[in-house]
Amino acid sequence: MYEQNFGKLKPLIKKEFIRWVQIVGLEVVEEGVTLAVKKGGKTFSYVETILKEWVTNGLQTIEEVRNYEKMKNDKHNIQPIQDHRINKTDKQQALLKWAREEFK
């Protein structure tokens, strides 16, 4: 999977992948590679950063990882509600009025 997406798998990187599989399991490692590819990552270091984040957050199963990533995506897609009833000029006028009263 790594070679198909990143290039030749060097022995040192292979050893690190084996270590990660022992820590989090094959499915989670594969999900890390998939996410790295989706985000444009091109190195093992990028995959490892993702895996470290998941371990730091106590994620142990593929379901936990997927729920965590979904929550992160949902959180980033929330747009703040803007109050269009008060335009910039009105806000500036209100601020000036407050400042005049506050600093009389």
N, C-alpha and C positions, 0 to 999 in steps of 0.2 A: 504494500500500500504506500509506504514511504517513497520507494523508488519511482512508482508511477506518478507521484505528485511533486517530488522534490529533487530526485536524481539519485545517483549511486549512493548506496548505504555503506558508509565506511565502518570498519570493525569497531572503533570506539563508540560510534553512534549506535551501532547494533547492540553493544553491551549495555548502553544506557537505556535503550528501548526495553531490553529484557528486564533490567532493574525496575523500570516503571511498570511493566506488566506484572511483576511480582508484587509491587506495592498496591496498584489500583485495579489490575485486571486488564485483559486484552480488550474487552469491549470499551472500557473507558479510554484507553490509549487510542484506539481507533477513532473514537469520538473526538478526542483532542486533535488528531491529525485532520479529521474532516473539518472541524471548526477553524483550524489554522488555514487550511486551503480556502475556505469560504471567506476568511478575513484578509486573504492576500499574503499570508505569511509564507516565507520561502525557506525557512531554516528549522533545524531541530530545536534550536534555542527558543523559537516562537512556540513550538508545540510544548516544550518543557515549561515555559512560562504559564501556559494554560493549565497544564497538569498541576503545577505548584499551587496555583490559585484554587483549584478544586480541592486539593488536599488541605490547604490552609483553612478552607471553609468547611472541612469535615465531610465532604461528599465522598461516598463510598460505592454507590451503585450508579448504573447508567441512568436509571430513573431520576435519581437525585441530581445528577449532572444536567440532564435535559430540563428538569423543572427549574433549576438554578439559572441556566442560560435563558430559558423562556422568561423568567422573572426579570432578568437583566434587560432583555430586549423590550419587554413591556414597559419597564421603568423608563427606558430611553425614548420610547415612542410617545410618552405622555406630553402633550403640549400645554403650556400654561394658559389659563383662561385670561384673556385680556379684556379690560373694561373699556369699551369703545364709547361709552356715554360721556366721558370727560376727555376732551381733546388736550393736546399739549399746551395750548395757550391758556385754557382754563386751569390746568394744573399749575402753570407758572404764576398766574394771577392769584390763585389760592395760596401758594407758597409766599408770594410777596405780601399778601394781606396778613398771613400768620407772622411773618418776620417783622412787619411794622408794629403789630400788636405786642409781640413778644419783647421787642427791644425799644419800647417807648421810653 
